Amino acid sequence: MTADALASAVDRLMAQAREDLERLVAIPSVASEERVPVPAGREAAELVEGLYRDLGFDDIRLLDADDGSVVVLGRTVGPVGAPRVLLYAHYDVQPAGDEDAWSSDPWTLTERDGRWYARGAADCKGNLVMHLTALRALRDVEGGWPVSLTVVCEGSEEMSTGGLERLVAAQPDLFAADVIVVADTGNVEAGVPTVTTSLRGTGSVLVTVRTLSGPVHSGAFGGAAPDAMAALIRVLDTLRDDDGATTVGGVPTDGKWTGAAYPVERFRSDAGVLDGVDVIGGGTVADALWARPVATVLAIEGPAIKDVTASVQAEARAVVNLRVPAGVDAADAQQRLVEQLTAAAPWNARITVEPKTLGRPFAARTDGPAYAALAVAMEQAYGRPMVQTGQGGAIPLCVTLSEAHPDAEILLIGVEEPACRIHAPDESVSPDELRRTAVAEALLLRALSAGRGP
């Protein structure tokens, strides 16, 4: 049976998958708005290019995006009439942060308790390795690839600077496909096959409050001098009601999620909510995560505690990130956030609210043949039915691809699950999730050729 043959092939390839991931995570291709172009980005892109070339992609090249990042683009031509499939991942990663908070070196793949640890092990180099493993297995079993393939791996996804999106908009034919597999999500729980059908849009703002020409002594002036830090706190307090639900005037807050549930106790464990501390947001956990807006204070800037002085602060700043569900205009919601924060400044404090990043929400279609084929492939690979989930994070590329190729089906899957701790210390990937997802993708690609079932 082909399904068993593909699963066996993936099993044989897992040692190579680990070697690929080890090489990839050793390159600190860190992305942030302060690091454009991405340090080590070209080195990582060249490694990805080499991995795909070794796999058999003769038409493989590096494209310079206008944000300074490097995009890897490769193509193969399948049999006459075969569907065109695009496989996406990204090689840039979040900063490691405080490396003392890691149990092992973040840039060295380390195995502990059956998991592989490193920055990018899951998000998103693990997903890239999943693509490579699925394609190797399919080639080994089928003698080639039964579809026309385009592989895309970008280097600025974590920065949200839009280099690849603008490249797609400017040269859509390079990315033409009937089916697009975006490997940058994952399962609601390890071992539960999951497709993501909804992505929240995002819009961040920088808030700056000024009250004095400079800091003044809190003993001599405190009490009458307007405190910029206290004013900022008052402004930020308007973002949530007493239950912790986000309140941005005019942005709907009553959405309901109809896909897979997220049990409260599992969420508490996954998120590390401390004993006795409430889960917030109103409605169910799934409602709060995938169907309703949330405004998160990402950073507050004032004097560090180590630099504390007895002073009333003259200026304070914060970055606020707003995420909105599909069906909500992200640009309109961001503007409403700007207006609300501006109007909330107390004591006639001088306040500026500057829009920063912006990404639109996305809803995938679930009525097409590729979605149906994915459901069958996932069930065969995992031994249980596929479920739907939403994603709190934004992937702006999905909107761009859907506009450039409106007839394409976009499928969002991946190796990630809550225990991966993406964007946090001790990020990891489960080899079992990588293996099962690779089997599912190989089965999907086979099924897409001439409409065959896995």
Salt bridges, closest charged atoms under 4 A:
ASP11 OD1 - ARG435 NE 3.81
ASP20 OD2 - ARG136 NH1 2.80
GLU22 OE2 - ARG18 NH1 3.99
GLU49 OE2 - ARG53 NH2 3.25
ASP59 OD2 - ARG75 NE 3.92
ASP64 OD1 - ARG42 NH2 2.48
ASP66 OD2 - ARG166 NE 2.81
ASP92 OD1 - HIS90 ND1 3.02
GLU111 OE1 - ARG18 NE 3.86
ASP123 OD1 - HIS90 NE2 3.24
ASP123 OD2 - HIS423 NE2 2.98
ASP140 OD1 - ARG139 NE 3.37
GLU142 OE2 - ARG446 NE 3.36
GLU142 OE1 - ARG452 NH2 3.36
GLU157 OE1 - HIS90 NE2 3.24
GLU158 OE2 - HIS90 NE2 3.92
GLU158 OE1 - HIS423 NE2 3.41
ASP178 OD1 - ARG84 NH2 3.13
ASP184 OD1 - HIS90 NE2 3.39
GLU189 OE1 - ARG266 NE 3.47
ASP270 OD2 - ARG266 NH1 3.93
ASP287 OD2 - LYS256 NZ 3.97
ASP287 OD2 - ARG292 NH2 3.93
GLU301 OE1 - ARG317 NH2 2.83
ASP307 OD2 - LYS306 NZ 3.26
GLU315 OE1 - ARG210 NE 3.10
ASP332 OD2 - ARG336 NE 2.81
GLU354 OE2 - LYS356 NZ 3.91
ASP367 OD1 - ARG365 NE 3.07
GLU403 OE2 - ARG360 NH1 2.69
GLU417 OE2 - ARG115 NH2 2.81
ASP426 OD1 - ARG112 NH2 3.77
GLU427 OE1 - ARG119 NH1 2.77
ASP432 OD1 - ARG435 NH2 3.86
GLU433 OE2 - ARG436 NH2 2.46
GLU441 OE2 - HIS131 ND1 2.80
